[in-house]
Every structure is written in C-alpha cells, then in structure tokens.
Amino acid sequence: MNTIRLINKPFFFLFTITLFFTVNASFAQPDGAKLFKANCAACHKPDKDLVGPALKGALERWEGNEEMLMLWVKNPQKALETGDQQVKKLYDEWSPKGGMMTPQSLNDEEIMAVFAYADAYAPPAPKVEQGGKITYVKQDDSWLWLAVLSVLLITAILVLRSVVNVLQNAIRIEKGEDLESAIPVGDSIGNWLSNNKVLTFFITLFIVIALFIKVWDEALAIGVYEGYKPVQPIEYSHEVHAGKLEIECVYCHSGALQSRTAMIPSANVCMNCHNAVSEGPLTGTEEIQKIYDALGWDGSAYTGETTPIEWVKVHNLPDHVYFSHQQHYVVGDVDCTECHGDMTKETVGKQNAKLTMAWCLECHNTMEIDINSSAYYDEVHNRLLEHGEEELKGYLEDGKITVRELGGFECSKCHY
C-alpha cells in the first residue's frame, strides 16, 4: 500500500502540472487575426492572391510537408537551400512579384494560428452608411456677400437721399420758397444717432458681437484643412489600387504596422507590381513612366540615374502632438476608414477629418476597448484590479470601457 502511495504522489504531481499548463495554454492561445495583421497583411490576403498567395488552404496544400512550411515561414532562404520542390515551385511563381519573403519571427503555434484564421476567414459584409454621405466643410464666404450687400445698401440710401433733396427743392421752387442746401451726410447720420440712442446702442452691440464671433471662428480654423487634396507629382489612384485591385493599405503604408507614421511608400514598392505592369486603366503609361524615370528604370535594367518623387504631405499634425499609427491600427484595431474615410473612392490622398483636438477627444470618449483582445491590456487590467474591484465595476456600469476611462483624456498621452 505504501509503495502505491509513493508511486501515486509523483504521478499526481506531474498530472497536476500538466493539467495546469494545458488549461493555462487554452486561455493564452495566440490571436491569429492580430498576428496576421501585424506580420502578413502587407503581402497576403486571407482569401485572395496579392503580392503573395492567399493563405486560405495553405495547410491543405502543404499536407504531409508541414515541417517545410514552418521553415519556409521562419527562414525562406534556408528552406530554399534544402532543394524542396514545393518550396522551389512557390519561389519561382511568386518571387518575380514580391521578391524573397521576409523571415517571420513566429513560433509553430503562432504560425498555425495564422493559417487557422485564414481558413476560417469570411469577407466582412459591406458597410451600410448611416446618416448620409460624408460632407466636407467649404470656405464660408457669407461675410463677403454681407459686406457687398451692405455697400450696395448704403449707396442706394445715399442716392435716394439725394433724390429726395432734389424733389423737395423742386416743390419749394413751385411754391416760391427759398431753396434749402442738402445737410452733409455726416451731420445727418449724427443727428439720427443722437435722436435714436437706444436703437444705436443695440445696433453697435450686435456689430461688436458679430465681429467677435467671426474672429473667434477664424482663429479656430487656423491649421484645420478638412478636405485638403493637393495636386501630387504622380496621379496615383487609390480608387484603382485600394478599390478595384483590393490592395491592403498596409502593403504600401507598412509603417502603420510598426511605427508612428504610416509612411509614403518608396518607388521600389511600386515596382513590385509595375516591373510587369507598365500601363494603367486611367492614364495609360504616362503616370507609371514617372515612376520609371524616378528610379532610372529603362524597361529592362536600372540606369542609376534617379530622381526623388516630391510628394506633397497631406496630413500635418503640430510638432507638440504625439500620434502613433501602430498603437491605433495594430493594438487598438482601429479601421483606416475611421480617420481617412473610404479611400477606395478617391484618387490622390485627401484629408478626410479635421484632426483637431476636439475631434480626437470625441473618438476617445466613445471608442470602446476590449481589454481581453490583446496582451497589451493585461497590465492595464491588473492595475484596475489593484485599485479594487469596485472601481473596475464603476467603469463597467455602462457595459463598456472606453479609451477615455483608460487615460485617453490625459494631456501627456498626446502632448510632450
């Protein structure tokens, strides 16, 4: 009996440890969607070919050769050097379009999570616009028209005043009375103002308030360029690339995955496709030729004579404002359209939103956060628990946690 107990104790201990890690792992499964967006979305789509092949069905295509698939994802060059025929066929087919795939720092479990996400992927339903189309604020020229009408009105009053004086003198001539000289305009206005002091006060007060409001509105509009759409050196069409061809935003603006800025793509990124595509559906060869000229591409080789493309910056934030594309796009999972609008219907870049402090705070005040969606929020969750469950329950009274409740209104979050 004692022997059995001695055997059972270590067995029970090992069983407990194994069960603990198994249960713990079940609550810490890698998020395939997040991993795909952060590591794969620049070159792949889950269900369609892009610069690289669609990932859906990859496990089925590599059935029986999964070990080589893992190696291909982690170290493509090493996989190619093995001489594996499936790897060679994949490389020969796709390297002309996008070059050698970048090695991914993912473990086997994370890679499997990405492929599982791709296999289960279903295209999102089309968004239904609420409240009509997006409108853009145009320059208000009502004050200019008001000034013009005021000048015309004053001119008409002066002319009528002169006509009245002439008619009155004509009547006096008929009656044989002495003619009266016209009262100067200044004296006439002064007499009227002195005889109507209360009305003069309210008119003056109205003019002062109106001018103050106008100056205030103009001051608030300084640096606000909603709808700004500058002419660019190349007539790049987002409607064609992001719309018809369905190229992911981060394929060109890859900085959104890892840095503050989304970055303007280099012309070399354009050449991933345009080394084979030399004519576009809208402008023919004219605009694509500008890319070739910038890179010194003669159609078969690079000449070394390069010219930088002088793109015009569209979105400009003040120097004292901190904004991170990675934090919003990767961690916060904010869709690009929230700030940039539907670029699949635009040509060159356009500033869709005001980008004012009030606009940002309104988003922070209403944007909900799922603190279980990312390990990024684990520390935030732990700190909330440290302050007591009652405080956490206070945040959850309305059934949600917003950016504001996690410090999104703190000045130092956005300002140095």
C-alpha positions as CSV (number, residue, x, y, z in Angstrom):
1,M,0.0,0.0,0.0
2,N,2.9,2.4,0.9
3,T,4.6,1.6,-2.4
4,I,1.4,2.5,-4.3
5,R,1.2,5.8,-2.5
6,L,4.8,6.6,-3.3
7,I,4.1,6.0,-6.9
8,N,0.9,7.9,-7.0
9,K,2.3,11.1,-5.4
10,P,4.8,12.0,-8.2
11,F,2.2,10.8,-10.8
12,F,-0.4,13.1,-9.2
13,F,2.1,15.9,-9.1
14,L,3.0,15.5,-12.8
15,F,-0.6,15.2,-13.7
16,T,-1.4,18.4,-11.9
17,I,1.4,20.3,-13.6
18,T,0.4,19.1,-17.0
19,L,-3.2,20.0,-16.4
20,F,-2.2,23.5,-15.2
21,F,-0.1,24.2,-18.3
22,T,-2.8,22.7,-20.6
23,V,-5.5,24.9,-19.0
24,N,-3.3,27.9,-19.0
25,A,-2.4,27.4,-22.6
26,S,-6.1,27.2,-23.5
27,F,-6.5,30.7,-22.1
28,A,-3.4,32.1,-23.9
29,Q,-4.0,30.9,-27.5
30,P,-2.3,33.2,-30.0
31,D,-4.7,35.5,-31.8
32,G,-4.4,34.6,-35.5
33,A,-6.2,37.7,-36.6
34,K,-3.8,40.0,-34.7
35,L,-0.7,38.0,-35.9
36,F,-1.9,38.1,-39.5
37,K,-2.4,41.9,-39.4
38,A,0.9,42.6,-37.8
39,N,3.1,40.2,-39.8
40,C,1.3,39.1,-43.0
41,A,-1.2,41.6,-44.2
42,A,1.4,43.7,-46.1
43,C,1.8,41.0,-48.7
44,H,-1.0,38.5,-48.2
45,K,-4.8,38.4,-48.1
46,P,-6.6,35.5,-46.3
47,D,-8.7,34.6,-49.3
48,K,-7.1,36.3,-52.4
49,D,-3.8,36.4,-54.1
50,L,-1.9,39.7,-53.6
51,V,1.9,40.1,-53.7
52,G,2.0,36.6,-52.1
53,P,-0.5,33.8,-52.4
54,A,-3.7,33.6,-50.4
55,L,-3.2,31.9,-47.1
56,K,-6.5,30.1,-47.0
57,G,-6.0,26.4,-47.8
58,A,-2.2,26.6,-47.2
59,L,-2.3,23.7,-44.7
60,E,-4.2,21.6,-47.2
61,R,-1.7,22.4,-50.0
62,W,1.3,21.5,-47.8
63,E,-0.3,18.4,-46.2
64,G,2.5,15.9,-45.5
65,N,5.1,18.7,-45.7
66,E,4.1,20.8,-42.8
67,E,7.6,20.9,-41.3
68,M,9.0,22.5,-44.5
69,L,6.1,25.0,-44.5
70,M,7.1,26.1,-41.0
71,L,10.7,26.5,-42.1
72,W,9.6,28.5,-45.2
73,V,7.7,31.0,-42.9
74,K,10.5,31.3,-40.4
75,N,13.5,31.2,-42.8
76,P,12.6,31.2,-46.5
77,Q,16.3,31.3,-47.7
78,K,17.2,28.2,-45.6
79,A,14.0,26.4,-46.9
80,L,15.0,27.2,-50.5
81,E,18.5,25.9,-49.9
82,T,17.1,22.5,-48.9
83,G,16.1,22.0,-52.6
84,D,12.5,21.1,-51.6
85,Q,10.4,21.0,-54.9
86,Q,7.3,22.6,-53.3
87,V,9.4,25.4,-51.9
88,K,11.2,25.9,-55.3
89,K,7.9,26.0,-57.2
90,L,6.4,28.6,-54.7
91,Y,9.5,30.7,-55.0
92,D,9.6,30.6,-58.8
93,E,6.0,31.6,-59.1
94,W,5.9,34.5,-56.6
95,S,9.4,35.9,-56.3
96,P,9.1,37.9,-59.5
97,K,6.1,39.8,-58.0
98,G,7.4,40.5,-54.5
99,G,10.9,39.1,-54.1
100,M,12.0,36.7,-51.4
101,M,9.6,36.6,-48.4
102,T,10.8,38.3,-45.2
103,P,11.5,35.8,-42.4
104,Q,8.9,35.9,-39.7
105,S,9.7,35.7,-36.0
106,L,6.8,33.4,-35.2
107,N,6.8,30.1,-33.4
108,D,4.9,27.0,-34.8
109,E,1.9,27.6,-32.6
110,E,1.6,31.2,-33.8
111,I,2.0,30.2,-37.5
112,M,-0.7,27.6,-37.1
113,A,-3.0,30.3,-35.5
114,V,-2.5,32.5,-38.6
115,F,-3.4,29.7,-41.0
116,A,-6.4,28.8,-38.9
117,Y,-7.5,32.4,-39.1
118,A,-7.1,32.4,-42.9
119,D,-9.0,29.1,-43.2
120,A,-11.9,30.5,-41.1
121,Y,-11.9,33.9,-42.8
122,A,-15.0,35.3,-44.3
123,P,-15.2,38.6,-46.1
124,P,-16.9,41.3,-44.0
125,A,-20.4,42.4,-45.0
126,P,-20.5,45.7,-46.9
127,K,-20.8,48.7,-44.6
128,V,-24.2,50.5,-44.6
129,E,-23.7,54.2,-44.5
130,Q,-25.6,55.8,-41.6
131,G,-26.8,59.4,-41.8
132,G,-26.0,60.0,-45.4
133,K,-22.7,60.7,-47.1
134,I,-19.6,62.3,-45.6
135,T,-19.6,66.1,-46.3
136,Y,-16.7,68.4,-46.3
137,V,-16.6,71.9,-44.8
138,K,-16.1,74.5,-47.5
139,Q,-14.9,78.1,-47.0
140,D,-17.7,80.3,-45.7
141,D,-18.0,83.3,-48.0
142,S,-21.3,84.6,-46.5
143,W,-19.4,87.5,-44.8
144,L,-18.1,88.7,-48.1
145,W,-21.6,88.8,-49.6
146,L,-22.8,90.6,-46.5
147,A,-20.2,93.2,-46.9
148,V,-21.0,93.7,-50.6
149,L,-24.8,93.9,-49.9
150,S,-24.0,96.5,-47.1
151,V,-22.0,98.7,-49.5
152,L,-24.8,98.5,-52.1
153,L,-27.5,99.3,-49.5
154,I,-25.5,102.3,-48.2
155,T,-25.0,103.5,-51.8
156,A,-28.7,103.2,-52.5
157,I,-29.6,105.2,-49.3
158,L,-27.3,108.0,-50.3
159,V,-28.7,108.1,-53.8
160,L,-32.3,108.1,-52.5
161,R,-31.4,110.8,-50.0
162,S,-30.0,113.0,-52.9
163,V,-33.1,112.4,-55.0
164,V,-35.4,113.3,-52.0
165,N,-33.5,116.6,-51.5
166,V,-33.8,117.4,-55.3
167,L,-37.6,116.7,-55.2
168,Q,-38.1,118.8,-52.1
169,N,-36.3,121.8,-53.7
170,A,-38.4,121.4,-56.8
171,I,-41.6,121.7,-54.7
172,R,-40.1,124.8,-52.9
173,I,-39.5,126.4,-56.3
174,E,-43.1,125.9,-57.3
175,K,-44.2,127.4,-54.1
176,G,-41.8,130.3,-54.4
177,E,-39.9,129.3,-51.3
178,D,-36.2,129.6,-50.7
179,L,-34.1,126.5,-51.5
180,E,-32.5,124.5,-48.7
181,S,-29.0,123.2,-49.1
182,A,-28.5,119.5,-48.5
183,I,-27.4,118.5,-45.0
184,P,-24.0,116.9,-45.1
185,V,-24.1,113.1,-44.7
186,G,-22.0,113.1,-41.6
187,D,-24.3,115.7,-39.8
188,S,-27.4,113.8,-41.0
189,I,-26.1,110.5,-39.5
190,G,-25.0,112.2,-36.3
191,N,-28.5,113.7,-35.9
192,W,-30.2,110.4,-36.4
193,L,-27.9,108.6,-33.9
194,S,-28.5,111.3,-31.2
195,N,-32.2,111.0,-31.7
196,N,-32.2,107.2,-31.5
197,K,-29.7,106.4,-28.7
198,V,-31.3,103.1,-27.6
199,L,-31.5,101.7,-31.1
200,T,-28.0,102.9,-31.8
201,F,-26.7,101.0,-28.7
202,F,-28.2,97.7,-29.7
203,I,-27.0,98.0,-33.3
204,T,-23.5,98.7,-32.0
205,L,-23.7,95.8,-29.6
206,F,-24.8,93.5,-32.4
207,I,-22.0,94.5,-34.7
208,V,-19.4,94.0,-31.9
209,I,-20.6,90.6,-31.0
210,A,-20.8,89.5,-34.7
211,L,-17.2,90.7,-35.3
212,F,-16.1,88.8,-32.1
213,I,-17.7,85.6,-33.3
214,K,-16.2,85.9,-36.7
215,V,-12.7,86.5,-35.4
216,W,-13.2,83.5,-32.9
217,D,-14.3,81.2,-35.7
218,E,-11.4,82.2,-38.0
219,A,-8.9,81.7,-35.2
220,L,-10.3,78.1,-34.5
221,A,-10.0,77.3,-38.2
222,I,-6.2,78.1,-38.3
223,G,-4.4,74.9,-39.3
224,V,-7.6,72.9,-40.0
225,Y,-7.6,71.6,-43.5
226,E,-10.5,69.2,-43.8
227,G,-11.0,68.2,-47.4
228,Y,-7.4,69.2,-48.3
229,K,-6.4,67.4,-51.5
230,P,-3.2,68.7,-53.1
231,V,-2.1,68.0,-56.6
232,Q,0.6,65.3,-56.5
233,P,3.6,64.8,-58.9
234,I,2.1,61.4,-59.9
235,E,-1.7,60.9,-60.3
236,Y,-1.8,57.8,-58.1
237,S,-5.3,56.4,-57.8
238,H,-6.4,54.9,-54.5
239,E,-9.7,54.0,-56.3
240,V,-7.8,51.7,-58.6
241,H,-5.3,50.2,-56.2
242,A,-7.3,50.0,-52.9
243,G,-10.7,49.8,-54.6
244,K,-10.6,47.7,-57.8
245,L,-7.4,45.7,-57.0
246,E,-8.2,45.5,-53.3
247,I,-4.6,46.1,-52.2
248,E,-4.4,46.4,-48.4
249,C,-3.5,49.8,-47.1
250,V,-0.5,48.5,-45.1
251,Y,1.1,46.9,-48.2
252,C,2.1,50.4,-49.3
253,H,1.9,52.2,-45.9
254,S,3.7,49.5,-44.0
255,G,4.9,51.9,-41.3
256,A,1.4,51.7,-39.7
257,L,2.4,48.2,-38.5
258,Q,5.5,49.1,-36.6
259,S,5.9,52.9,-36.2
260,R,4.2,56.2,-35.5
261,T,3.9,57.2,-39.2
262,A,2.2,55.2,-42.0
263,M,5.0,56.5,-44.4
264,I,4.8,57.2,-48.0
265,P,5.9,54.1,-49.8
266,S,9.2,54.2,-51.8
267,A,9.0,53.8,-55.5
268,N,10.7,50.4,-55.1
269,V,7.4,49.2,-53.5
270,C,5.6,50.3,-56.7
271,M,8.0,48.3,-58.7
272,N,6.9,45.0,-57.0
273,C,4.0,45.2,-59.5
274,H,5.0,47.8,-62.1
275,N,8.1,46.0,-63.2
276,A,5.5,43.9,-65.0
277,V,2.5,46.3,-65.3
278,S,3.5,49.3,-67.4
279,E,0.1,50.6,-68.4
280,G,-2.8,51.7,-66.1
281,P,-6.5,51.8,-66.8
282,L,-6.9,55.6,-66.3
283,T,-3.7,57.3,-67.5
284,G,-2.1,54.6,-69.7
285,T,1.7,54.7,-69.5
286,E,2.1,58.4,-68.6
287,E,2.0,58.2,-64.8
288,I,3.7,54.9,-64.5
289,Q,6.5,56.2,-66.6
290,K,7.1,58.8,-64.0
291,I,7.9,56.0,-61.5
292,Y,10.4,54.5,-64.0
293,D,12.0,57.9,-64.5
294,A,12.4,58.4,-60.8
295,L,14.1,55.0,-60.4
296,G,16.1,55.1,-63.6
297,W,14.3,52.0,-65.0
298,D,14.6,51.7,-68.7
299,G,12.3,48.7,-69.0
300,S,15.0,46.0,-68.5
301,A,17.6,47.4,-66.1
302,Y,18.3,50.3,-63.7
303,T,20.5,53.0,-65.2
304,G,21.5,54.5,-61.8
305,E,20.1,57.9,-62.7
306,T,17.4,58.5,-60.0
307,T,15.2,61.5,-59.3
308,P,13.2,61.7,-56.0
309,I,9.5,62.0,-56.2
310,E,8.4,65.2,-54.4
311,W,5.2,64.0,-52.8
312,V,3.1,66.7,-51.1
313,K,2.3,65.9,-47.5
314,V,-1.4,65.8,-46.8
315,H,-1.8,65.2,-43.1
316,N,0.1,67.6,-40.8
317,L,-0.1,67.5,-37.1
318,P,1.5,70.2,-34.8
319,D,5.0,69.3,-33.6
320,H,3.8,69.0,-30.0
321,V,1.2,66.3,-30.8
322,Y,2.1,62.6,-30.5
323,F,0.2,60.1,-32.6
324,S,1.1,56.5,-33.3
325,H,-0.4,54.6,-36.3
326,Q,0.8,51.3,-34.7
327,Q,-0.9,52.0,-31.4
328,H,-4.2,52.7,-33.2
329,Y,-4.1,50.2,-36.1
330,V,-2.4,47.2,-34.6
331,V,-3.2,47.5,-30.8
332,G,-6.4,49.4,-31.0
333,D,-7.6,47.7,-34.1
334,V,-9.0,51.0,-35.5
335,D,-10.0,50.7,-39.1
336,C,-8.2,53.0,-41.5
337,T,-11.6,54.4,-42.7
338,E,-12.3,55.8,-39.3
339,C,-9.8,58.6,-39.9
340,H,-9.1,58.6,-43.6
341,G,-12.6,57.8,-45.0
342,D,-13.3,55.5,-47.8
343,M,-10.1,55.8,-49.9
344,T,-11.4,53.2,-52.4
345,K,-13.4,56.1,-53.9
346,E,-10.6,58.6,-54.0
347,T,-7.6,59.3,-56.3
348,V,-4.7,61.0,-54.6
349,G,-4.5,61.4,-50.9
350,K,-7.1,63.6,-49.1
351,Q,-7.6,64.8,-45.6
352,N,-10.9,63.4,-44.6
353,A,-11.2,64.5,-41.0
354,K,-10.5,67.8,-39.1
355,L,-7.7,66.2,-37.0
356,T,-8.5,68.8,-34.3
357,M,-8.1,68.1,-30.5
358,A,-11.9,68.1,-30.1
359,W,-12.2,65.5,-32.9
360,C,-9.7,63.2,-31.3
361,L,-11.2,63.5,-27.8
362,E,-14.7,62.8,-29.2
363,C,-13.3,59.5,-30.5
364,H,-11.5,58.7,-27.3
365,N,-14.7,59.4,-25.4
366,T,-16.8,56.9,-27.4
367,M,-14.4,54.3,-28.7
368,E,-14.9,51.0,-26.8
369,I,-12.0,48.8,-25.8
370,D,-12.0,45.0,-25.3
371,I,-9.3,44.6,-22.7
372,N,-9.2,40.8,-23.4
373,S,-8.3,41.4,-27.1
374,S,-4.6,41.9,-26.6
375,A,-1.8,41.2,-24.1
376,Y,-1.2,44.9,-24.3
377,Y,-4.1,45.5,-22.0
378,D,-3.1,42.8,-19.4
379,E,-1.1,45.3,-17.4
380,V,-4.0,47.9,-17.6
381,H,-6.4,45.2,-16.3
382,N,-4.1,44.3,-13.4
383,R,-3.8,47.9,-12.4
384,L,-7.5,48.3,-12.4
385,L,-7.8,45.3,-10.1
386,E,-5.2,46.7,-7.8
387,H,-7.4,49.7,-7.2
388,G,-10.2,47.4,-6.2
389,E,-12.9,45.5,-8.0
390,E,-15.4,48.3,-7.1
391,E,-13.5,50.8,-9.2
392,L,-13.5,48.3,-12.1
393,K,-17.2,47.7,-11.7
394,G,-17.6,51.5,-11.8
395,Y,-16.0,51.6,-15.3
396,L,-18.2,48.7,-16.4
397,E,-21.5,50.2,-15.2
398,D,-22.5,51.1,-18.8
399,G,-21.2,47.7,-20.1
400,K,-18.1,49.0,-21.8
401,I,-14.6,50.5,-21.2
402,T,-13.7,53.5,-23.4
403,V,-10.3,55.0,-24.3
404,R,-11.1,57.9,-22.0
405,E,-11.5,55.6,-19.0
406,L,-8.1,54.2,-19.6
407,G,-6.4,57.6,-19.6
408,G,-7.3,58.8,-23.1
409,F,-8.0,62.2,-21.8
410,E,-4.7,62.7,-20.0
411,C,-2.7,65.5,-21.6
412,S,0.6,63.6,-21.5
413,K,-0.9,60.8,-23.7
414,C,-0.8,63.0,-26.8
415,H,1.4,66.0,-25.8
416,Y,5.1,66.1,-24.9
